Amino acid sequence: MEQWDYYISGIWKLKAGDIDEITDVFLHSTDGGFGKGVKTSKDNVVRLLKGGANITTITWNYHLIQWRYGARVLFEEVDGETWLHSDPNAATFDDLESSIQMQYIMAEMPVSTESE
């Protein structure tokens, strides 16, 4: 079985024109087991990958009540721009692009519920 250094359970995207770019990921360390996720920039993930880290997507399986390993996360550089992506042979379900889009479920600023 593959040894993983990190898992990605979610992504943040920014839409620029017709292109959706992954800007950050929800990265979990495997040190000491499955660690809490931390918002991590795409550039930091690329540095980890260049340093030899093995990273995979991971999703929660509600039926089995456990995490499910997905697809290997890779990067490529095209015209001076760096892109994160999954193994091209991965199932859509496992693909990095299919990860939870965190910008829709996590607020950047605390929300006040009090009336002003």
C-alpha positions, 0 to 999 in steps of 0.5 A, spaced: 500 500 500 502 507 498 505 511 503 502 518 504 505 524 507 499 528 506 492 528 504 487 533 501 480 534 503 478 540 500 480 546 495 479 553 495 478 556 488 478 563 484 475 564 478 479 568 473 475 569 466 474 562 464 479 559 468 478 556 475 484 556 479 486 552 485 489 557 490 489 553 496 488 546 499 485 543 506 492 539 507 492 534 513 499 531 515 499 523 516 504 525 522 502 521 528 495 519 524 490 523 520 491 530 523 487 536 523 487 540 516 490 546 515 489 551 509 495 551 505 497 555 499 498 551 492 505 554 492 506 550 499 503 544 496 508 544 490 514 545 494 512 539 498 511 535 492 518 538 489 521 535 495 518 528 494 512 528 498 506 523 496 500 527 497 493 524 495 486 526 495 481 523 501 474 523 502 469 521 507 465 515 506 458 516 509 456 509 508 462 506 511 464 511 516 471 512 514 476 516 510 477 514 503 483 515 499 483 518 492 488 520 487 495 522 487 496 529 487 501 532 482 503 539 479 505 541 472 508 548 470 505 551 463 507 557 460 510 560 467 504 558 471 503 552 476 497 548 476 495 542 481 491 536 479 490 529 480 492 523 476 489 524 469 487 516 470 483 518 476 476 517 477 472 523 477 470 522 484 477 522 486 479 528 482 482 534 486 477 538 482 471 534 485 474 535 492 469 540 497 470 547 495 472 550 501 470 557 499 463 556 500 463 552 507 468 556 510 468 564 512 474 568 512 471 573 517 467 571 523 460 572 522 456 576 527 449 574 528 447 580 533 443 585 530 446 592 530 
